[in-house]
Amino acid sequence: MSRPPKVTSPLLVRHIAQSNLITCTPDSTADSLIRLMADKKIGCIVVCENRLPVGIVTRRDLIGLWAGNAQHTPVTQFMSSPVHTVSEWESVDEAGLKFIAEEVRHFVVTKNSGEACGIITETDVVNSHGIEHDLFLRSVEEIADHSPVSVDGNSTVLTALQKLNQSGRSALLITLHNEISGIFTERDAVALIAQDMQGRLICDLCNSTLVTVEQSLSLYNARKVFLQHQFQHLAITNHQGKITGLISYSDILRSVENDYVYRLRELLNERDKALEKSQHSLKLADKVIEASMEAIVICDKNAQILRVNPSFTEITGYTSAEVLGKNPNILSSGRHNKSFYKAMWQSLTEQGFWQGEIWNRRKDGAVYPEWLSITSIRDDHGNISQYASIFTDLTEIKKSEARIRRLAYFDELTRLPNRKLFNDRLQLSIGYAREHQHRIAVAYIDVDFFQQINDLHGHETGDRVLKEIGRRIEHQLDDSDTVARFGGDEFNLILTDVDDTPHISEFLNRLLSTVNQPILIEDKELKVTVSIGVSFFPTDADDAESLLKCANSAVHLAKDFGRNSFRFFSPEQHRLIQSRYQMGSDLQAALDNGEFQLYFQPKVGLHTGRPTSCEALLRWLHPQLGFISPAEFIPLAEDLGLINRIGRFVLEEACQQIARWREQGEEINVAINLSARQFQQGDIAEQILECLKQHNLPAHLLSVELTESCFLYCPEETKEALNTLRSQGIQVAIDDFGTGYSSLSYIRTIALDILKIDRSFLVNLEASEVDRAIVTSIIEMSHVLGLQVVAEGIEHQSQVTILKQMKCDQLQGFLLARPMPADAFINWYKHQNA
């Protein structure tokens, strides 16, 4: 079924016609025309006299002359005349049907004056015709020539010409040593004739490149191959790779349009028979008309309505009384121009029927598509006496077809290509890049922290964000590129113009900047970032699946580098990611296998030299790798969603150890570290207080340390939890101060007890005046706010001396004591207090 007409004016022949018309005069000879045709690389020449077309010469005409050794024949003796013409003002749809009806491959385009102004071919119609739906649903196998004629490659060109002429085909398969090695086309024939090579062997002259397509390929993708190679013929192969036939560009048009016309003719024939029978049995005809599910309208020779059936009323809303004696143009929607109806009446007059898709208007003003067949009924003298038309409402069919097409090839949310269409295009792009030795890139785009958008604003807002991101990405792409959404918050790109690496880097930076622009949804302004991973064909991988895996690997690298960035695939980094995945798997089992344990590092009063408390530090003893640094596995645990479970383990172990030391007569304050993810959970304060209660511990024996990121990602949850803890007597410390956002607002507004200066400010304390000034300011500010100050990472005595002058309160570091298991720590602690 053809596509529905658009509201806008239809595409006209003049819009797609080739205006560089090649002509000759009636006194030209065949040998001059063959050279002209080969030189201009065209398929036909128009014979004109006084600018009016009087004939047309095609490749097939000239090949027939050479096959019969009549090379010097005047053009007037072999040209096709009269010329098949089409007005420049006719629609492309009408031209497509005329190609089928008149069985030609070229039309001369004429002005109103009759002068030739261009040429139009079947290829032009296929390239401009909106028949993607039919092309998607049909395969190459359905329309290809499965019994192609072949010619031995060791034959002469003349032999091939004769065989081409006798077969009536536009192309032959070339065989060599019982193997198909190429295609010999009319275009090849003209080029060789022009060079006077009739006596040469075909295998020495024809291009050995044989482009094939698999027989199950859709006509939509087959047409893309035609366009990419600028070929008119392709060989087809079966599932075993064996060549089984030929397909030409004109086969596509003939397939869709011929099928189209065939179905209409069949339907019209059925209606014609019913109308003929009605003349013999009026009663039977009445029953058929009245019971028909399709609308039927009978008009007189002046196009005045004589009769309609109930289905007509059901579809249009007009009753019989409202339309009798009126012209059917009362249904006109205004979507079709005068040339459309002119062609309709011309077909009815000359051929006795018209059939096609048309848009009409119901009584209530609604416009709808219908499939209409009109037959002219003639009397015994051959004069038209009546018209009978039958039409069906296509509204629901159109809706169903559109939805099926969308579901099959497009993502329902964003209307972007889905995985299936993306993979088809990627396979095609790889094939083209491999053949032309080009590079292509596959980009994997992941929206950063998208789950937080869903959690905070709801899934409806999240969907609207995805649609806007997809729209922004699509707007940045060239026509030959593709963006797809497989699902979730991930997008995939195929980039074809990537031979220049700086060019793609510039594009990716522009893409990041575009996506980063705020998204306004109702009264909310959301800022979203993405991480992009890129892989290249053929340097990183040479097949679609591997390219996608490499791009996926690269996007993890972009996330590791802080997100809102792009990274190109690196084999070395890929191995690190794979290792990280393995570590993640091991981390899942570490808690169950008892591989975690707590070490304790003391904090010492600067002026007394005695231990004041300690910090519980988590250690992972991997069965194969030994001790793994928390800097490696804590971020991984956060990414995998394990940090809350690990945090509960640390809390439980710390409380158990405090209780054991109390039984030994030692009350030691232990500080545990909390992450932002634990505060996001919402019940961290309740967990801590419940654990203290279970072990019958006073609150002053437990402290909590948190980093500045907790105030960035979940400020309200953090503030509420800390107020609850401090109200029960639990001390709160800010860890690694100075390495994050170091905002004074949360230090001033949220009640804290301890501030820990990060070791990065203390390493060069003796040599750097800037660092000494910063540390002095932090200590003085903390004391003004009533906070105790702990200096971390102390390793040299000179640091102790300087910090004592600055009136720092406590120290922690390897100079004083390294982290120790519980038994070693308590022995050290007792010795220091002895």
C-alpha positions in Angstrom: 0.0 0.0 0.0 1.4 3.4 -0.9 2.1 6.0 1.6 -0.6 8.5 2.6 -0.4 11.9 0.8 1.0 14.7 2.8 -0.9 17.9 3.6 1.8 19.8 1.7 2.0 20.0 -2.1 3.0 16.7 -3.7 6.6 16.2 -5.1 6.5 17.1 -8.8 8.4 15.7 -11.7 10.2 19.0 -12.2 11.7 18.6 -8.6 13.5 15.4 -9.4 14.1 15.5 -13.2 17.6 15.6 -14.6 17.7 19.0 -16.3 21.0 18.4 -18.1 19.2 16.9 -21.1 21.5 15.4 -23.7 20.0 15.7 -27.2 20.8 15.1 -30.8 19.3 16.1 -34.2 17.4 13.8 -36.6 20.4 13.6 -38.9 22.7 11.9 -36.3 23.9 8.4 -36.8 24.2 5.5 -34.4 28.1 5.6 -34.2 28.0 9.2 -33.1 25.4 8.6 -30.5 27.2 5.6 -28.9 30.2 7.8 -28.3 28.1 10.6 -26.9 26.3 8.2 -24.6 29.5 6.7 -23.3 31.2 10.0 -22.9 28.2 11.5 -20.9 27.6 8.3 -19.0 23.9 8.5 -19.7 21.2 5.9 -20.5 19.3 7.7 -23.2 19.5 10.6 -25.7 16.5 12.6 -26.8 16.1 13.4 -30.5 14.9 17.0 -30.9 13.8 19.1 -33.9 13.2 22.7 -33.1 13.5 21.9 -29.4 10.5 19.6 -29.6 11.2 15.9 -28.8 10.5 13.6 -31.8 12.2 10.5 -30.6 14.4 8.8 -27.9 17.3 6.5 -28.2 18.3 4.2 -25.3 21.2 1.9 -24.6 19.1 -1.1 -25.6 18.4 0.5 -29.0 22.1 1.0 -29.7 23.1 -2.4 -28.4 20.6 -4.0 -30.9 22.2 -2.1 -33.8 25.7 -3.4 -32.9 24.4 -6.9 -32.3 23.1 -6.7 -35.9 26.1 -4.9 -37.4 24.1 -1.8 -38.3 26.3 0.8 -36.6 25.9 3.6 -39.2 22.1 3.6 -39.3 20.5 7.1 -39.1 18.8 7.8 -35.8 15.4 8.3 -37.5 15.4 4.6 -38.4 15.7 3.1 -34.9 14.6 5.8 -32.4 11.5 5.2 -30.4 8.8 7.5 -31.6 6.5 9.0 -30.7 8.3 10.0 -27.5 6.9 9.0 -24.2 6.6 12.3 -22.2 5.5 13.5 -18.9 4.7 17.1 -17.9 7.1 18.7 -15.5 4.0 19.6 -13.4 2.8 16.0 -12.8 3.4 14.4 -9.5 6.1 11.8 -9.0 3.5 9.3 -7.9 1.7 9.7 -11.3 5.0 9.3 -13.1 5.7 6.1 -11.2 2.4 4.6 -12.3 3.0 5.7 -15.9 6.3 3.9 -16.0 4.4 0.7 -15.2 1.5 1.4 -17.5 3.6 2.3 -20.5 6.5 -0.2 -19.8 9.3 2.2 -20.5 12.3 3.2 -18.4 12.7 6.9 -19.5 10.3 9.8 -19.9 11.1 13.1 -21.6 10.0 15.9 -19.3 8.2 18.7 -21.2 7.1 22.2 -20.5 3.6 23.4 -21.2 4.8 24.5 -24.6 5.9 20.9 -25.4 9.6 21.7 -25.4 11.9 19.1 -23.8 13.4 20.4 -20.5 14.7 17.2 -18.8 14.7 13.5 -18.4 13.3 11.3 -15.7 14.1 7.6 -15.1 12.8 4.8 -12.9 15.8 5.3 -10.7 14.8 8.9 -10.0 11.4 7.8 -9.0 12.7 5.1 -6.6 15.1 7.6 -5.0 12.3 10.1 -4.3 9.4 7.9 -3.7 8.4 7.5 0.0 7.9 3.7 -0.2 10.1 2.9 2.9 7.2 1.0 4.5 6.9 -1.4 1.5 10.7 -1.8 1.3 11.0 -2.7 5.0 8.4 -5.5 4.7 9.8 -7.1 1.5 13.0 -9.0 0.9 15.4 -9.2 -2.1 14.4 -12.8 -2.7 10.8 -11.9 -3.5 11.6 -9.8 -6.5 15.0 -10.8 -7.8 15.6 -12.6 -11.1 16.4 -16.1 -10.1 17.0 -17.4 -13.6 19.6 -14.9 -14.9 21.2 -15.3 -18.3 25.0 -15.7 -18.2 27.8 -15.3 -20.6 31.2 -17.0 -20.6 34.0 -14.5 -19.6 36.1 -15.9 -22.5 33.5 -14.8 -25.0 33.9 -11.6 -27.1 32.1 -8.4 -26.3 30.1 -8.8 -29.5 28.9 -12.2 -28.4 27.8 -10.7 -25.1 26.0 -7.9 -27.0 24.1 -10.4 -29.1 23.1 -12.4 -26.0 22.1 -9.3 -24.1 20.0 -8.2 -27.1 18.3 -11.6 -27.5 17.6 -12.1 -23.9 15.8 -8.7 -23.5 17.6 -8.4 -20.1 19.5 -5.3 -18.9 22.4 -7.3 -17.5 24.1 -10.8 -17.7 26.2 -12.7 -15.2 29.8 -13.3 -16.3 31.1 -16.8 -15.6 34.7 -17.9 -15.6 35.8 -21.4 -15.0 32.3 -22.3 -13.9 32.4 -19.5 -11.3 30.4 -16.3 -11.4 32.9 -13.4 -11.5 31.0 -10.3 -12.5 28.0 -8.6 -14.1 27.9 -7.4 -17.7 25.4 -4.5 -18.0 24.0 -2.3 -20.8 26.1 0.5 -19.4 29.3 -1.7 -19.8 28.2 -2.6 -23.3 27.9 1.0 -24.4 31.2 2.0 -22.9 33.0 -0.9 -24.7 31.2 -0.3 -28.1 32.3 3.3 -27.9 35.9 2.2 -27.6 35.5 -0.2 -30.5 36.3 -3.3 -28.3 33.7 -5.7 -29.7 36.3 -8.2 -30.5 38.0 -8.2 -27.1 37.3 -10.8 -24.4 34.9 -9.8 -21.7 37.1 -11.1 -18.8 39.8 -8.7 -19.9 37.6 -5.7 -19.9 34.9 -5.8 -17.2 35.4 -4.8 -13.7 36.1 -7.9 -11.6 34.5 -6.4 -8.5 31.3 -8.3 -7.7 29.0 -6.7 -5.1 26.4 -9.1 -3.7 23.6 -8.9 -1.2 22.0 -11.7 0.8 18.6 -12.8 -0.5 16.9 -12.2 2.9 18.0 -8.6 3.0 15.1 -6.1 3.0 14.5 -4.0 0.0 15.1 -1.0 2.2 18.7 -2.0 2.9 19.2 -3.2 -0.6 18.3 0.2 -1.9 21.0 1.7 0.4 23.6 -0.7 -1.2 22.5 0.5 -4.6 22.9 4.2 -3.6 26.3 3.6 -1.9 27.8 1.9 -4.9 26.0 3.8 -7.6 25.3 0.5 -9.3 22.2 -0.5 -11.3 22.6 -4.3 -10.7 23.6 -6.5 -7.8 24.1 -10.2 -7.5 22.1 -12.0 -4.8 23.3 -14.9 -2.7 21.5 -17.6 -0.6 22.3 -18.4 3.0 25.3 -20.5 1.9 26.8 -17.6 0.0 26.1 -19.0 -3.4 25.0 -16.6 -6.1 21.4 -17.4 -7.2 20.3 -14.5 -9.2 20.3 -10.8 -10.1 18.4 -7.7 -8.8 18.2 -4.4 -10.6 17.4 -1.0 -9.3 14.3 -0.9 -11.6 13.1 -4.2 -10.0 12.5 -2.3 -6.7 10.1 0.2 -8.4 8.5 -2.4 -10.5 8.0 -4.6 -7.4 6.3 -2.0 -5.2 4.3 -0.2 -8.0 3.5 -3.4 -10.0 2.2 -5.1 -6.8 0.3 -1.9 -6.0 -1.4 -1.8 -9.4 -2.0 -5.5 -9.5 -3.9 -5.5 -6.2 -6.0 -2.6 -7.4 -6.8 -4.2 -10.7 -7.8 -7.4 -9.0 -10.1 -5.4 -6.7 -11.5 -3.4 -9.6 -12.1 -6.6 -11.6 -14.1 -8.0 -8.8 -16.2 -4.9 -8.6 -16.6 -4.8 -12.4 -18.0 -8.4 -12.3 -20.4 -7.5 -9.6 -21.6 -4.5 -11.6 -22.0 -6.6 -14.7 -24.0 -9.1 -12.8 -26.2 -6.4 -11.4 -27.4 -5.6 -14.9 -28.8 -9.2 -15.1 -30.0 -9.5 -11.6 -30.9 -6.1 -10.0 -32.1 -7.9 -6.8 -28.8 -9.7 -6.3 -26.9 -6.4 -7.0 -29.0 -4.6 -4.4 -28.2 -7.2 -1.8 -24.4 -7.1 -2.7 -24.4 -3.3 -2.5 -26.4 -3.0 0.6 -24.4 -5.7 2.5 -21.0 -4.6 1.3 -18.6 -3.6 4.1 -17.0 -1.2 1.6 -18.7 2.1 0.6 -20.2 2.0 -2.9 -21.2 5.1 -4.9 -22.9 5.0 -8.4 -22.9 8.2 -10.5 -24.3 9.0 -13.9 -22.2 10.1 -16.8 -22.2 13.7 -15.5 -20.7 12.5 -12.2 -24.0 13.1 -10.3 -24.6 10.6 -7.5 -27.4 8.2 -8.2 -27.0 5.8 -5.3 -24.9 5.1 -2.2 -25.0 2.1 0.2 -25.2 2.0 4.1 -21.4 1.7 4.4 -21.0 5.0 2.6 -23.1 6.6 5.3 -21.2 4.9 8.1 -17.8 6.0 6.7 -18.7 9.6 5.6 -21.5 10.5 7.8 -23.7 11.6 4.9 -27.1 10.0 4.4 -28.3 9.0 1.0 -30.8 11.9 0.9 -28.0 14.4 1.5 -25.8 13.3 -1.4 -28.2 12.2 -4.2 -27.9 14.4 -7.3 -24.7 16.0 -6.0 -21.1 15.6 -7.2 -18.7 13.4 -5.2 -16.4 16.4 -4.8 -18.5 17.3 -1.7 -16.2 14.8 0.0 -13.0 16.6 -1.2 -10.5 17.3 1.6 -8.6 19.9 -0.4 -5.4 17.9 -0.1 -5.1 17.0 -3.8 -4.4 19.6 -6.5 -6.1 19.9 -9.9 -3.5 17.7 -11.7 -4.4 14.9 -9.4 -8.1 14.9 -10.4 -7.1 15.7 -14.0 -5.1 12.5 -14.1 -7.9 10.6 -12.5 -10.4 11.6 -15.1 -7.9 11.0 -17.9 -7.4 7.5 -16.7 -11.2 6.9 -16.4 -11.7 8.2 -19.9 -8.8 6.5 -21.6 -8.5 3.3 -19.6 -11.9 2.9 -18.0 -10.7 2.8 -14.5 -8.8 4.6 -11.8 -7.6 3.3 -8.4 -5.5 4.7 -5.7 -5.3 6.2 -2.3 -7.1 9.4 -1.7 -7.8 11.7 1.3 -11.4 12.8 1.7 -13.4 14.7 4.4 -16.3 13.3 6.5 -19.5 15.3 7.2 -18.1 16.3 10.6 -15.0 17.8 8.9 -12.5 15.0 9.8 -10.1 14.2 7.0 -9.4 10.4 6.5 -7.5 8.2 4.0 -9.4 5.8 1.8 -8.6 3.2 -0.9 -10.7 4.1 -3.9 -11.5 2.2 -7.1 -13.5 3.9 -9.9 -14.8 2.1 -13.0 -16.5 3.7 -16.0 -19.4 1.7 -17.3 -20.1 2.0 -21.1 -23.2 1.3 -23.0 -23.6 -0.8 -26.1 -22.2 2.0 -28.3 -19.1 2.4 -26.2 -20.2 5.6 -24.5 -19.7 6.2 -20.8 -23.1 5.9 -19.1 -22.2 5.5 -15.4 -19.4 5.5 -12.9 -19.1 3.0 -10.0 -16.7 3.6 -7.2 -15.8 1.5 -4.2 -13.8 2.7 -1.2 -12.5 1.5 2.1 -11.6 3.6 5.2 -7.9 3.1 5.8 -7.7 5.1 9.1 -7.2 2.1 11.4 -5.0 0.3 9.0 -2.7 3.4 8.7 -2.5 3.6 12.5 -1.7 -0.1 12.9 0.9 0.0 10.2 2.6 3.1 11.6 2.7 1.6 15.1 4.0 -1.8 13.9 6.8 0.0 12.0 7.7 2.1 15.0 7.7 -0.9 17.4 9.8 -3.0 15.0 12.5 -0.4 14.3 12.2 2.6 16.6 12.3 3.2 20.4 8.8 4.1 21.6 9.9 6.8 24.0 12.4 8.8 22.0 11.4 7.8 18.5 15.1 7.0 17.8 16.2 3.8 16.1 16.2 0.8 18.4 18.7 -2.0 18.7 17.5 -3.9 15.6 17.7 -0.9 13.3 21.0 0.3 14.8 22.6 -3.1 14.3 21.4 -3.2 10.7 22.9 0.2 10.0 26.1 -0.7 11.8 26.5 -3.8 9.7 26.0 -1.8 6.6 28.4 0.9 7.7 31.1 -1.6 8.5 30.7 -3.2 5.1 31.0 0.1 3.4 33.9 1.2 5.5 35.7 -2.1 4.9 35.2 -1.9 1.1 36.4 1.8 0.9 39.0 1.5 3.6 37.4 4.1 5.8 37.2 4.4 9.6 33.9 4.5 11.5 33.3 5.0 15.2 30.8 3.6 17.6 30.1 5.8 20.7 28.4 4.5 23.8 26.7 7.3 25.8 25.6 6.8 29.4 23.7 9.4 31.4 25.5 10.2 34.7 23.5 9.6 37.9 20.3 9.1 36.0 18.8 7.0 38.8 18.9 10.0 41.0 16.7 12.0 38.6 14.1 9.2 38.7 14.4 9.0 42.5 14.1 12.7 43.1 11.7 13.8 40.3 9.9 10.7 39.3 10.0 8.5 36.2 7.8 10.8 34.1 10.4 13.5 34.5 13.2 11.0 33.8 11.5 10.0 30.5 11.2 13.6 29.4 14.9 14.1 30.2 15.8 11.1 28.0 13.7 12.4 25.2 15.4 15.8 25.3 18.9 14.3 25.5 18.1 12.1 22.5 16.8 15.2 20.6 20.0 17.1 21.4 22.3 14.3 20.3 20.3 13.8 17.1 20.6 17.5 16.3 24.4 17.3 16.4 24.7 14.5 13.9 25.4 14.5 10.2 22.8 12.9 7.9 25.0 9.8 7.5 25.3 9.2 11.3 22.9 7.4 13.5 21.8 7.7 17.2 19.9 4.9 18.8 18.5 4.1 22.2 18.6 0.4 23.2 16.8 1.1 26.5 17.4 2.6 29.9 19.6 5.7 30.1 22.0 4.6 27.3 22.4 5.9 23.8 24.6 4.5 20.9 26.0 6.4 18.0 27.4 5.4 14.6 29.8 8.1 13.3 31.0 7.8 9.7 33.2 10.8 9.2 36.0 10.0 11.6 39.2 9.8 9.5 40.3 12.9 11.3 40.8 12.3 15.0 40.9 16.0 16.1 37.6 16.4 14.2 35.8 13.7 16.3 37.3 15.1 19.5 35.9 18.5 18.6 32.5 16.9 17.9 32.5 15.0 21.2 33.4 18.1 23.2 30.6 19.9 21.4 28.2 17.1 22.1 29.1 17.1 25.9 28.5 20.9 25.9 25.2 20.6 24.2 23.9 17.9 26.6 25.2 19.8 29.6 22.8 22.8 28.9 20.1 23.0 31.6 16.9 21.1 30.8 13.7 23.0 31.8 10.8 20.7 32.7 7.8 22.6 34.0 9.2 24.7 36.9 12.3 22.5 37.4 15.7 23.2 35.8 17.8 20.0 35.6 21.5 19.8 34.7 22.5 16.5 33.2 25.9 15.2 32.1 26.9 12.1 30.2 30.0 9.9 29.9 31.0 8.7 26.4 33.1 5.8 25.3 34.3 5.5 21.7 35.8 2.6 19.7 36.9 2.6 16.1 36.6 0.2 13.1 38.9 -1.4 12.2 41.7 -0.4 14.7 39.8 -1.5 17.9 37.5 -4.2 16.4 36.4 -5.5 13.0 32.8 -6.6 13.8 29.7 -4.9 15.3 29.5 -6.9 18.5 33.2 -6.3 19.4 32.9 -2.6 18.5 30.0 -2.2 21.0 31.9 -4.1 23.7 34.9 -1.8 23.2 32.8 1.3 23.4 31.1 0.0 26.5 34.5 -0.6 28.1 35.7 2.9 27.2 32.6 4.5 28.8 33.6 2.9 32.1 37.0 4.6 31.7 35.2 7.9 31.2 33.2 7.3 34.5 36.4 6.5 36.3 37.9 9.8 35.2 35.1 11.7 36.9 32.2 11.4 34.3 31.1 14.2 32.0 33.9 13.3 29.6 34.7 11.0 26.7 37.4 8.4 26.4 38.7 6.4 23.5 39.0 2.6 23.8 42.4 1.5 25.2 43.3 -2.2 25.3 45.4 -1.6 28.5 42.5 0.2 30.2 40.2 -2.5 29.1 42.3 -5.1 30.9 42.2 -2.9 34.0 38.4 -2.7 33.8 38.2 -6.5 33.4 40.4 -6.8 36.4 38.0 -4.4 38.2 35.1 -6.6 37.3 36.8 -9.6 38.7 37.6 -7.7 41.9 33.9 -6.7 42.1 32.9 -10.3 41.9 35.4 -11.2 44.6 34.1 -8.3 46.7 30.6 -9.8 46.6 31.9 -12.9 48.4 34.4 -11.2 50.7 31.8 -10.5 53.5 30.4 -14.0 53.4 33.9 -15.5 53.5 35.1 -13.4 56.5 37.9 -11.7 54.5 37.3 -8.3 56.1 38.8 -7.2 59.4 39.3 -3.9 61.4 42.6 -2.3 62.1 42.9 0.5 64.6 45.2 3.6 64.4 45.5 5.8 67.5 45.0 9.5 67.7 47.4 11.2 70.2 47.1 14.4 72.1 49.8 16.8 70.9 50.6 18.3 74.3 50.2 15.2 76.5 51.7 12.6 74.1 49.1 10.1 75.2 46.5 8.4 73.0 43.0 10.0 73.1 41.1 7.7 70.8 41.5 5.6 67.7 40.1 5.2 64.1 38.7 1.9 62.9 40.1 1.2 59.4 38.8 -1.6 57.2 41.2 -4.1 55.7 40.5 -6.7 53.0 42.7 -9.8 53.0 42.1 -11.3 49.6 42.9 -15.1 49.5 45.1 -14.7 46.4 46.1 -11.0 46.2 46.7 -10.4 49.9 45.8 -7.0 51.5 43.9 -4.7 49.1 43.9 -1.0 49.8 40.5 0.6 50.8 41.3 3.2 48.1 40.8 0.5 45.6 37.8 -1.4 46.9 35.7 1.3 48.7 34.8 3.2 45.4 34.1 -0.2 43.8 31.8 -1.1 46.7 29.9 2.2 46.2 29.5 1.6 42.5 28.2 -2.0 43.1 25.8 -0.9 45.9 27.7 -2.9 48.6 28.8 0.1 50.7 25.8 -0.1 53.0 26.4 -3.7 53.8 30.1 -3.1 54.4 29.2 -0.1 56.5 27.0 -2.3 58.7 29.8 -4.8 59.1 32.2 -2.0 60.2 29.7 -0.6 62.7 29.0 -4.1 64.2 32.7 -5.0 64.4 33.6 -1.7 66.0 30.9 -1.9 68.7 31.9 -5.5 69.5 35.5 -4.5 69.9 34.6 -1.5 72.1 32.5 -3.9 74.3 35.4 -6.4 74.6 37.8 -3.6 75.7 35.3 -2.4 78.3 35.3 -5.9 79.7 39.1 -5.6 80.0 38.6 -2.3 81.9 39.6 0.0 79.0 37.1 2.6 77.7 38.5 3.7 74.3 36.6 6.0 71.9 36.6 4.4 68.3 35.8 6.5 65.2 34.2 4.8 62.2 34.0 6.2 58.6 30.7 6.8 56.9 30.1 7.4 53.2 27.6 9.7 51.4 25.7 6.6 50.2 25.0 5.5 53.8 23.5 8.9 54.5 21.4 8.6 51.3 19.9 5.4 52.8 18.1 7.6 55.3 18.4 5.4 58.4 22.1 5.5 59.3 21.5 7.3 62.7 18.9 4.7 63.7 21.4 1.9 62.7 24.2 3.3 64.9 22.0 3.9 68.0 20.4 0.5 67.7 23.9 -1.1 67.5 25.1 0.8 70.6 21.9 -0.4 72.4 22.5 -4.0 71.5 26.0 -4.0 72.9 25.0 -1.8 75.9 27.6 0.9 75.1 27.6 4.5 76.1 27.4 6.9 73.1 30.6 8.8 74.0 32.7 5.7 73.1 31.8 6.0 69.4 32.6 8.7 66.9 31.8 9.0 63.2 33.9 10.5 60.5 32.5 11.7 57.2 33.9 13.5 54.1 32.7 16.7 52.6 31.0 14.9 49.7 28.2 13.9 52.1 27.1 17.6 52.2 27.2 17.9 48.5 25.1 14.8 47.5 22.7 14.6 50.4 22.9 17.7 52.6 19.4 17.4 54.2 19.8 13.7 55.1 23.3 14.3 56.4 22.3 17.3 58.6 19.3 15.4 60.1 21.3 12.3 60.9 24.2 14.2 62.5 21.8 16.2 64.7 20.3 12.9 65.9 23.7 11.4 66.7 25.2 14.4 68.5 22.0 14.8 70.5 22.8 11.3 71.9 26.5 12.1 72.7 28.2 10.7 69.6 31.1 12.9 68.3 31.2 13.9 64.6 34.4 14.6 62.7 35.0 16.0 59.2 37.6 13.9 57.5 40.1 14.9 54.8 39.2 18.6 55.1 40.6 20.7 52.3 40.5 18.1 49.6 36.8 18.5 48.7 34.6 21.5 48.4 35.7 23.0 51.8 32.5 25.1 52.1 32.4 27.1 55.3 28.6 27.1 55.2 28.2 23.5 56.4 30.9 23.9 59.1 29.0 27.0 60.4 25.5 25.6 60.1 25.9 22.0 61.0 27.1 21.1 64.5 30.5 19.3 64.4 33.1 18.3 67.0 36.3 17.5 65.2 38.0 18.7 62.0 40.7 16.5 60.5 43.2 18.3 58.2 44.2 16.2 55.2 47.8 15.0 55.0 48.3 16.7 51.6 48.6 20.0 53.5 51.0 18.6 56.0 53.6 16.8 53.8 55.5 20.0 52.8 54.6 21.9 56.0 58.3 22.7 56.8 59.2 23.9 53.3 56.0 25.6 52.1 54.9 28.9 53.5 51.6 28.6 51.6 50.8 25.3 53.3 51.8 26.6 56.8 49.5 29.6 56.2 46.6 27.4 55.1 47.0 25.0 58.1 47.3 27.9 60.5 44.1 29.4 59.1 42.2 26.1 59.4 43.3 25.6 63.0 42.4 29.1 64.0 39.0 28.9 62.2 38.3 25.6 63.9 39.0 26.9 67.4 36.8 29.9 66.8 34.0 27.4 65.9 34.7 25.3 69.0 36.2 22.3 67.0 39.0 20.1 68.0 41.7 19.7 65.2 43.4 16.5 64.2 46.3 16.5 61.8 46.5 13.3 59.7 49.4 11.6 58.1 52.2 12.7 60.5 55.5 11.1 59.5 58.2 13.5 60.6 59.1 15.1 64.0 59.5 18.5 62.3 55.7 18.4 61.5 55.0 17.8 65.2 57.1 20.8 66.3 55.4 23.1 63.8 51.9 21.9 64.7 52.6 22.4 68.4 53.4 26.0 67.6 50.2 26.3 65.7 48.3 24.9 68.7 46.9 21.9 66.9 45.0 19.5 69.3 45.7 15.9 68.1 48.0 14.0 65.8 47.5 10.8 63.8 50.1 9.1 61.5 52.9 6.5 61.0 55.3 8.6 63.2 53.1 7.8 66.2 51.7 4.4 65.3 50.6 2.4 62.2 47.2 0.8 62.0 47.2 -2.4 64.1 44.9 -5.4 64.7 42.8 -5.2 67.8 45.2 -7.3 70.0 48.3 -5.3 69.0 46.5 -2.0 69.5 45.4 -2.7 73.0 48.9 -3.8 74.0 50.3 -0.6 72.5 47.6 1.5 74.2 48.2 0.0 77.7 51.9 0.5 77.3 51.5 4.2 76.3 49.3 4.8 79.4 51.5 2.8 81.8 
